[in-house]
Amino acid sequence: MSSIFDISNKEATQTGIYVVLTAAACVPVFFGIDAYLNMIGTAHDEAVAVAATLVLFGCIFTGRHLATIWSARQREIPKDVLNGLAITIAVCFVWLFIHADFELDDFRGLNLLLYWTPFLTIGLCMGALVKLFRMSTRKELEAAKTQAAQSQSELHLLQSQLSPHFLFNTLNNMYGLSITQHEKIPALILKLSDLLRYSVYEANETYVPLKDELAYIHNYIDFEQLRIGDRLELKTDIENLASKDIRIAPMLLIVFIENAFKHSKNTSEPTVFIEIRVKVWGNSILFYLKNSHNRTATNEQTVEKHSGFGLANVKKRLQLLYPNQHDLTIENEENHYTVNLRLNLR
């Protein structure tokens, strides 16, 4: 019952606002029409101006009502309709001034028709245009909100998939080490605990400080160094940031770094080469990664099967979080894999 009263009160308030705005608009419209009637030399111009003002606003409200009925059957308001109404108003307005200089004195009835027809058309079209423009704006806003909610939901789903994906890959690596180099497992478990703490508890925001993300990357590199050992030839140039003002989407760069270590493990060379650079330059975050790899066709299919999810995930997140604000280039050569990524600062 209370909701019905709330709706009634809201409608009454809106009606009151319309009445006040209409009364306020009547004053300048009356003086405008009166000035026009004086220009064309109409007798009893003030009385005619009052009547014309009332007729004009009657046409405006009639146009609004007709627009409401018509738009109820439309999924969206075509821009051509809005443009057509605006052009019609402009043409009728110009015609009123042109006709004032070329009156048909010998045809009084036709003369009045050529005055009142465009005048009434202006009122009808103006009411329809205002109503349809508001409805079009409202529908576009609702569509934008729906799209934003859908994108946010999709983004949360993508982020929720990152931690299980990372954990799956890491446990696979640790299983192999538990058989061949079990002495490394305790230190790796401690590092894994730090990594999971960040990915599960601290990376739930849409954007996180770049400083925290780089600390997470350093922890992951230490984890892989423990796992790979002396076989790893690593070059890093990661900027040391003191401020937390620069932000980035969490768990974005780590997907490429994780794949680099995974791909490099499959090389037949005695050493695993990986180069990682992260810099803030101007209004951009620059990320560069290069790693060695030399895979057979069978190994390549196996690696792509397990790494494709992470890359597809990060590309989708880039589209959602950095639309038209990033550049990603990936080169997969026979002996090396290169990633260049530029992100606009947040």
Stockholm file with secondary structure:
# STOCKHOLM 1.0

chainA/1-346         MSSIFDISNKEATQTGIYVVLTAAACVPVFFGIDAYLNMIGTAHDEAVAVAATLVLFGCIFTGRHLATIWSARQREIPKDVLNGLAITIAVCFVWLFIHADFELDDFRGLNLLLYWTPFLTIGLCMGALVKLFRMSTRKELEAAKTQAAQSQSELHLLQSQLSPHFLFNTLNNMYGLSITQHEKIPALILKLSDLLRYSVYEANETYVPLKDELAYIHNYIDFEQLRIGDRLELKTDIENLASKDIRIAPMLLIVFIENAFKHSKNTSEPTVFIEIRVKVWGNSILFYLKNSHNRTATNEQTVEKHSGFGLANVKKRLQLLYPNQHDLTIENEENHYTVNLRLNLR
#=GR chainA/1-346 SS CHHHHHHHHHHHHHHHHHHHHHHHHHHHHHHHHHHHHHHHTCTTHHHHHHHHHHHHHHHHHHHHHHHHHHHTTCSSCCHHHHHHHHHHHHHHHHHHHHHHHSCCTTCHHHHHHHHHHHHHHHHHHHHHHHHHHHHHHHHHHHHHHHHHHHHHHHHHHHHHHHHHHHHHHHHHHHHHHHHHCGGGHHHHHHHHHHHHHIIIIICCSSSEEHHHHHHHHHHHHHHHHHHHGGGEEEEEEECCCCCSCCEECTTSHHHHHHHHHHHHTTCSSSSEEEEEEEEEETTEEEEEEEEECCCCHHHHHHHHHHHHHHHHHHHHHHHHHSTTSEEEEEEECSSEEEEEEEEECC
#=GC SS_cons         CHHHHHHHHHHHHHHHHHHHHHHHHHHHHHHHHHHHHHHHTCTTHHHHHHHHHHHHHHHHHHHHHHHHHHHTTCSSCCHHHHHHHHHHHHHHHHHHHHHHHSCCTTCHHHHHHHHHHHHHHHHHHHHHHHHHHHHHHHHHHHHHHHHHHHHHHHHHHHHHHHHHHHHHHHHHHHHHHHHHCGGGHHHHHHHHHHHHHIIIIICCSSSEEHHHHHHHHHHHHHHHHHHHGGGEEEEEEECCCCCSCCEECTTSHHHHHHHHHHHHTTCSSSSEEEEEEEEEETTEEEEEEEEECCCCHHHHHHHHHHHHHHHHHHHHHHHHHSTTSEEEEEEECSSEEEEEEEEECC
//
